[in-house]
Amino acid sequence: MSFVQRIDFMKWRHLLMAVSAAMVIGSIALLFTRGLNLGLDFTGGTLIEVHSVEDIVLEDARATLTGTQFEGAVLQHFGSSHDMVVRVAPQSDIEADQVGQQLFETLHAGMPQ
């Protein structure tokens, strides 16, 4: 009694090579058209975590930052609706250690606690 099953993988080699080549070419095309998505680690900037006893409404926080030097900041919830992460691009006119304090003051002045 023999349980050897022979699968002819080589029969599909040309088709699978074409699929593989198409995926490589597509990946290279996407790399040149869309570029790399460089996160905060590569672009620099500041990451600030904000916690509130009340729910944080991201639209209100974005409206508070509109018209300030932090207008381009990326805001998103993490953990719960009481927690928010703010990613701020590098600021040329502010020292890096002052960015968090100024952002906190801006959000605190424009939003309910």
Secondary structure as UniProt FT lines:
FT   HELIX           9..12
FT   HELIX           13..34
FT   HELIX           40..43
FT   STRAND          46..51
FT   HELIX           58..65
FT   TURN            66..67
FT   TURN            69..72
FT   STRAND          74..77
FT   TURN            81..82
FT   STRAND          83..88
FT   HELIX           96..110
//
